[in-house]
Amino acid sequence: MLVTAYLAFVVLLASCLGLELSRCRAKPSGRACSNPSFLRFQLDFYQVYFLALAADWLQAPYLYKLYQHYHFLEGQIAILYVCGLASTVLFGLVASSLVDWLGRKKSCVLFSLTYSLCCLTKLSQDYFVLLVGRALGGLSTALLFSAFEAWYIHEHVERHDFPAEWIPATFARAAFWNHVLAVVAGVAAEAVACWMGLGPVAPFLAAIPLLALAGALALHNWGENYDRQRAFSRTCAGGLRCLLSDRRVLLLGTIQALFESVIFIFVFLWTPVLDPHGAPLGIIFSSFMAASLLGSSLYRIATSKRYHLQPMHLLSLAVLIVVFSLFMLTFSTSPGQESPVESFIAFLLIELACGLYFPSMSFLRRKVIPETEQAGVLNWFRVPLHLLACLGLLVLHDSDRKTGTRNMFSICSAIMVMALLAVVGLFTVVRHDAELRVPSPTGEPYAPEL
């Protein structure tokens, strides 16, 4: 397993580098890329945002291992994971209103404080303290995915008066470097935890200086901005109206909720599946992120002028890959017949599918769901289905039942089959919908939205 992990990491990394280098040589430079004021503004944002992302990724490879190191049972670890997801979902419901009321800059600084406290709780072996840490992690995650983007968009449009068409360029670049940071963070976590022999708590402590620096840079370099608050009830009511009035929204929301619920369960299960076989967790995680980056690169190539595939096609392919991978995992995790290499390959395929799925879903969601209603629509799907995923994880992944892991993958397979049916339904509805197609290339090379 050790040799397989390092070999897969090298192959995936080389593939990603090859694709990205070829893309960079073919990519024309645009006006936004050569504007000095815009580049300075981007740099101010990236300095803080990338530090926050790096600190977040640094903690991912060894979270389950840390709880296991503290001698908690798998059922107890499942409760800790569920607490983290539930807090992320619940805080996510009010995060936008909180950020608008408190201020985007202050919210980013608050993120660095709460996430630092979350990391410090990992020093304790007290179960209640760790539960509090997971709740703080949920709040921090909700702030990470709301405050930073909101601050940037407001500054970009309102304060600097840059063209709104330049915003996707910033977040496309951020998405690429987010993958790169995740790959590097996995190697760094492996280095401090194993190569330096500091143990599974080391990556969490290493994240604290990054968070402190991110908060300090935001406090010093960023201006404050606010926005008008929209009542939570109005957000949900608008989302429900949008949901009931457009079948495309209903199907797209169903796909997103089902797919992302399965990904949450995958995040919990990969460590207990591979760790007993001597897998280097940091390198495994970096391999996952490299596979996801490879999927994103393939998405850009597939939707380019040369191939001109549609995001709807790639979304269908992503769901099919995950269905196939989960069926593989159902067999490769059978008690007494475990095959860690097959499981690892299936996990890599899931991450590759995620690299195709997220840009495809982002494109379709922007075309189908009005921007003002996206939060409300997603609340109607994400909250109940994520909570059902939590319940399933608690009920089926019992440390006393050796078939718990296989049962979870079987349930996930059934969920993804439902997602595949929703994809078929959506494909039937939008088959002749020109709005959901990437525009046909004319004279200029096309860069798909991410």
C-alpha positions in Angstrom: 0.0 0.0 0.0 2.9 2.3 0.8 4.5 1.9 -2.7 1.1 2.1 -4.4 0.3 5.4 -2.7 3.6 7.1 -3.6 3.5 5.7 -7.2 -0.1 7.0 -7.7 0.9 10.4 -6.3 3.8 10.8 -8.6 1.8 9.6 -11.7 -1.2 11.9 -10.9 1.1 14.9 -10.2 3.0 14.4 -13.4 -0.3 14.2 -15.3 -1.6 17.4 -13.8 1.6 19.3 -14.5 1.6 18.1 -18.1 -2.0 19.2 -18.7 -1.6 22.5 -16.9 1.6 23.4 -18.7 0.0 22.7 -22.1 -3.0 24.8 -21.1 -0.9 27.7 -20.0 1.0 27.7 -23.3 -2.2 27.9 -25.3 -4.0 30.4 -23.0 -4.1 33.9 -24.4 -3.6 36.8 -22.0 -6.6 39.0 -21.4 -7.0 42.6 -20.4 -7.7 41.7 -16.8 -4.4 39.8 -16.5 -2.3 42.9 -17.5 -4.1 45.5 -15.4 -1.7 46.5 -12.6 -4.4 47.8 -10.2 -6.4 44.6 -10.6 -3.4 42.4 -10.1 -2.5 44.3 -6.9 -6.1 43.9 -5.7 -6.1 40.2 -6.5 -2.8 39.8 -4.6 -4.2 41.4 -1.5 -7.1 39.0 -1.6 -5.1 35.9 -2.5 -2.6 36.5 0.3 -5.3 36.1 2.9 -7.5 33.6 1.2 -4.8 31.2 0.3 -3.4 31.2 3.8 -6.9 30.4 5.1 -7.3 27.6 2.6 -3.9 26.1 3.3 -4.7 26.0 7.0 -8.0 24.3 6.3 -6.4 21.6 4.1 -3.5 21.0 6.4 -5.9 19.5 9.0 -7.8 17.2 6.7 -5.5 14.1 6.3 -5.1 13.3 10.0 -8.4 14.2 11.6 -9.7 10.7 11.9 -6.2 9.4 12.8 -6.0 11.9 15.7 -9.3 10.7 17.2 -8.2 7.1 16.7 -4.8 8.0 18.4 -6.8 9.2 21.4 -8.4 5.6 21.5 -12.0 6.6 20.7 -14.2 4.0 19.1 -15.3 4.3 15.5 -18.9 5.1 16.7 -17.6 7.9 18.9 -15.5 9.3 16.0 -18.6 9.1 13.8 -20.4 11.3 16.3 -17.5 13.9 16.2 -17.7 14.0 12.4 -21.5 14.3 12.5 -21.2 17.2 15.0 -18.8 18.9 12.6 -21.1 18.5 9.6 -24.3 19.4 11.5 -22.6 22.6 12.8 -21.4 23.5 9.2 -24.9 23.0 7.9 -26.7 24.9 10.7 -24.2 27.8 10.8 -24.3 27.9 7.0 -28.0 28.8 7.2 -27.2 32.0 9.0 -23.6 32.7 7.8 -24.6 35.1 5.1 -26.7 37.2 7.5 -24.0 37.1 10.1 -21.4 38.2 7.7 -23.5 41.0 6.4 -24.3 42.2 9.9 -20.9 41.9 11.4 -18.9 43.0 8.3 -17.0 40.9 5.8 -13.5 41.9 7.1 -14.4 41.3 10.7 -16.0 37.9 9.7 -12.7 36.8 8.1 -10.8 37.8 11.2 -13.4 35.9 13.3 -12.7 32.9 11.1 -9.0 32.9 11.9 -9.8 33.2 15.6 -12.4 30.4 15.8 -10.4 28.1 13.6 -7.3 28.6 15.7 -9.4 27.7 18.8 -10.7 24.7 16.9 -7.1 23.6 16.3 -6.1 24.1 20.0 -8.9 21.9 21.1 -7.1 19.0 19.3 -4.5 19.0 22.1 -7.2 17.8 24.5 -8.3 14.1 24.8 -11.5 15.1 26.5 -14.4 14.1 24.4 -16.6 17.1 25.2 -13.7 19.5 24.4 -13.3 17.8 21.0 -17.1 18.1 20.4 -16.8 21.9 21.1 -13.8 21.9 18.7 -15.9 20.3 15.9 -18.7 22.9 16.5 -16.1 25.7 16.2 -14.8 24.0 13.0 -18.3 24.0 11.6 -18.7 27.8 12.3 -15.2 28.4 10.8 -16.0 26.4 7.6 -19.3 28.3 7.1 -17.4 31.6 7.4 -14.6 30.4 5.1 -17.1 29.7 2.3 -19.2 32.9 2.7 -17.1 35.8 4.1 -14.1 35.8 1.8 -16.0 35.6 -1.4 -18.5 38.2 -0.3 -15.7 40.6 0.7 -14.0 40.2 -2.6 -17.1 40.7 -4.8 -18.1 43.8 -2.9 -14.6 45.3 -3.2 -14.3 44.3 -6.8 -17.5 46.0 -7.9 -18.3 48.7 -5.4 -14.9 50.1 -4.3 -12.6 49.4 -7.2 -15.2 49.5 -10.0 -13.6 46.7 -11.9 -15.7 45.0 -14.6 -17.9 42.3 -13.2 -16.8 40.1 -16.0 -13.4 39.8 -14.4 -14.7 38.2 -11.2 -14.8 34.6 -12.7 -11.1 35.0 -13.6 -10.2 35.6 -10.0 -12.2 32.6 -8.7 -11.1 30.3 -11.6 -7.5 31.0 -10.6 -8.4 30.5 -6.9 -10.0 27.2 -7.7 -6.8 26.0 -9.4 -4.5 27.1 -6.6 -6.9 25.7 -4.0 -6.2 22.3 -5.5 -2.4 22.9 -5.5 -2.5 24.1 -1.9 -4.5 20.9 -1.0 -1.8 18.7 -2.6 1.0 20.6 -0.8 -0.9 20.5 2.5 -1.2 16.7 2.3 2.6 16.3 1.9 3.2 18.9 4.6 0.9 17.0 7.0 2.7 13.8 6.3 6.0 15.5 6.9 5.2 16.9 10.3 3.2 13.9 11.5 5.3 11.0 10.3 8.6 12.0 8.7 9.4 14.3 11.7 7.7 12.0 14.1 5.5 14.7 15.8 2.3 12.7 15.7 -1.2 13.3 14.3 -1.8 16.5 16.3 1.2 18.3 14.6 -0.7 19.3 11.4 -3.4 21.1 13.5 -0.7 23.0 15.5 1.1 23.9 12.2 -2.2 25.4 10.9 -2.4 28.0 13.7 0.4 30.3 12.5 -1.1 30.3 9.0 -4.5 31.3 10.5 -2.9 34.0 12.6 -1.1 35.4 9.6 -4.3 35.4 7.5 -6.2 37.2 10.2 -3.4 39.8 10.7 -3.1 40.5 7.0 -6.9 40.9 6.6 -7.0 43.3 9.6 -4.1 45.4 8.3 -4.7 45.4 4.5 -8.4 45.0 3.9 -11.1 47.6 4.2 -14.5 46.8 5.8 -17.7 46.4 3.8 -21.3 45.5 4.7 -24.4 44.7 2.7 -28.2 44.8 3.2 -29.4 41.8 5.2 -32.1 39.6 3.8 -34.3 37.9 6.3 -33.7 34.1 6.6 -37.5 33.5 6.2 -37.5 35.5 3.0 -34.5 33.6 1.7 -36.2 30.2 2.3 -39.5 31.4 0.9 -37.8 32.7 -2.3 -35.9 29.5 -2.6 -39.1 27.4 -2.3 -40.9 29.5 -4.9 -38.0 29.1 -7.3 -37.9 25.4 -6.6 -41.6 24.8 -7.3 -41.7 27.0 -10.4 -38.8 25.4 -12.3 -38.4 21.6 -12.7 -34.7 22.2 -13.7 -34.1 23.7 -10.3 -35.7 20.8 -8.6 -33.6 18.2 -10.4 -30.4 20.2 -10.2 -30.8 20.7 -6.4 -31.6 17.0 -6.0 -28.4 16.0 -7.8 -26.3 18.4 -5.7 -27.7 17.3 -2.4 -27.4 13.6 -3.1 -23.9 13.8 -4.6 -22.5 16.0 -1.8 -24.1 13.9 0.9 -22.2 10.9 -0.5 -19.0 12.9 -0.6 -19.3 13.7 3.1 -19.6 10.0 3.9 -16.6 9.3 1.7 -14.6 11.9 3.7 -15.3 10.0 6.9 -14.7 6.4 5.5 -11.5 6.7 3.5 -9.2 6.7 6.6 -10.6 3.6 8.4 -10.6 1.7 5.1 -6.9 2.5 4.1 -5.1 3.2 7.4 -5.1 -0.4 8.7 -3.0 -1.4 5.7 -0.2 1.0 6.4 -1.3 3.8 4.1 0.7 7.1 4.4 -2.4 9.3 5.1 -0.9 12.6 4.0 0.3 11.2 0.6 -3.0 9.5 0.1 -4.8 12.8 0.7 -2.4 14.6 -1.7 -3.1 11.9 -4.3 -6.9 12.5 -3.8 -6.4 16.2 -4.4 -4.2 15.6 -7.4 -6.9 13.4 -8.9 -9.4 16.1 -8.3 -7.1 18.6 -9.9 -6.8 16.2 -12.9 -10.5 16.1 -13.2 -10.7 19.9 -13.2 -8.1 20.1 -15.9 -10.0 17.5 -18.0 -13.1 19.6 -17.5 -11.4 22.6 -19.0 -10.0 20.6 -21.9 -13.4 18.9 -22.6 -15.2 22.3 -22.7 -12.5 24.0 -24.8 -12.8 25.0 -28.4 -11.2 21.7 -29.6 -13.6 19.3 -28.0 -16.6 21.5 -27.0 -18.4 19.1 -24.7 -21.2 20.4 -22.5 -21.2 20.7 -18.7 -24.3 18.6 -18.7 -22.4 15.7 -20.3 -19.6 16.0 -17.9 -22.0 16.1 -14.9 -23.5 12.9 -16.1 -20.0 11.3 -16.5 -19.1 12.4 -13.0 -22.1 10.7 -11.5 -21.6 7.6 -13.5 -17.9 7.3 -12.3 -19.0 7.7 -8.7 -21.7 5.0 -9.1 -19.1 2.6 -10.5 -16.6 3.5 -7.8 -19.1 2.9 -5.0 -19.9 -0.5 -6.4 -16.2 -1.3 -6.4 -16.0 -0.2 -2.8 -18.9 -2.4 -1.8 -16.9 -5.5 -2.9 -13.4 -4.3 -1.9 -14.4 -3.7 1.7 -16.2 -7.0 2.3 -15.1 -8.4 5.7 -12.3 -10.9 5.3 -11.9 -10.0 1.6 -10.6 -6.5 1.9 -8.6 -5.2 -1.1 -7.0 -1.8 -0.1 -5.5 -1.2 -3.5 -8.9 -1.6 -5.2 -10.4 0.7 -2.6 -7.7 3.3 -3.1 -8.3 3.2 -6.9 -12.0 3.6 -6.3 -11.4 6.6 -4.0 -9.2 8.2 -6.7 -12.0 7.8 -9.2 -14.4 9.5 -6.8 -12.0 12.4 -6.5 -11.5 12.6 -10.3 -15.3 12.7 -10.6 -15.4 15.6 -8.1 -13.0 17.5 -10.3 -15.5 17.1 -13.2 -18.6 17.6 -11.0 -17.9 20.9 -9.2 -17.2 23.1 -12.2 -20.1 21.5 -14.2 -22.5 22.0 -11.3 -21.3 25.6 -10.8 -21.9 26.4 -14.5 -25.4 24.8 -14.5 -26.4 26.3 -11.2 -25.5 29.8 -12.3 -27.6 29.3 -15.5 -30.6 27.8 -13.8 -30.9 29.3 -10.3 -31.1 33.1 -10.0 -28.2 34.3 -7.8 -30.5 35.9 -5.2 -32.3 32.5 -4.7 -29.3 30.1 -4.7 -28.9 30.1 -0.9 -32.6 29.5 -0.3 -32.9 26.7 -2.9 -29.8 24.9 -1.6 -31.1 25.1 2.0 -34.2 23.1 1.0 -32.0 20.2 -0.3 -28.7 20.3 1.6 -29.9 20.6 5.1 -32.4 17.6 5.3 -30.2 15.3 3.1 -27.0 16.1 5.0 -28.8 15.4 8.2 -30.0 12.1 6.8 -26.4 11.3 5.9 -25.4 12.0 9.5 -28.1 9.7 10.7 -27.1 6.9 8.4 -23.5 7.3 9.4 -24.4 7.0 13.1 -26.7 4.0 12.6 -24.7 1.9 10.1 -21.1 2.6 11.0 -21.1 0.8 14.3 -17.7 -0.3 15.6 -19.3 -3.6 16.7 -20.5 -4.4 13.2 -17.8 -5.5 10.9 -20.1 -5.0 7.9 -20.8 -1.4 8.8 -18.4 0.1 6.2 -19.6 -2.1 3.4 -23.2 -1.3 4.4 -22.4 2.4 4.2 -21.0 2.0 0.7 -24.0 0.0 -0.3 -26.3 2.8 0.9 -24.1 5.4 -0.9 -24.4 3.3 -4.1 -28.2 3.4 -3.9 -28.1 7.2 -3.2 -25.9 7.7 -6.3 -28.2 5.6 -8.4 -31.0 8.0 -7.4 -28.7 10.9 -8.4 -28.1 9.2 -11.7 -31.9 9.0 -12.3 -32.2 12.7 -11.5 -29.4 13.4 -14.0 -31.3 11.5 -16.7 -34.4 13.5 -15.8 -32.5 16.8 -16.0 -30.9 15.8 -19.3 -34.3 15.1 -20.8 -35.7 18.4 -19.6 -32.7 20.6 -20.8 -31.8 18.6 -24.0 -32.9 21.5 -26.2 -32.2 24.3 -23.8 -29.6 26.5 -25.4 -29.2 28.5 -22.1 -27.4 25.6 -20.5 -24.9 25.0 -23.3 -21.4 26.5 -23.6 -21.5 28.9 -26.5 -20.2 27.6 -29.8 -16.6 28.9 -30.4 -16.2 31.5 -33.1 -13.0 33.1 -33.7 -11.7 33.4 -30.2 -10.6 30.6 -27.9 -13.2 29.9 -25.3 -12.4 29.8 -21.6 -15.3 28.1 -19.8 -16.7 29.5 -16.6 -15.7 27.9 -13.4 
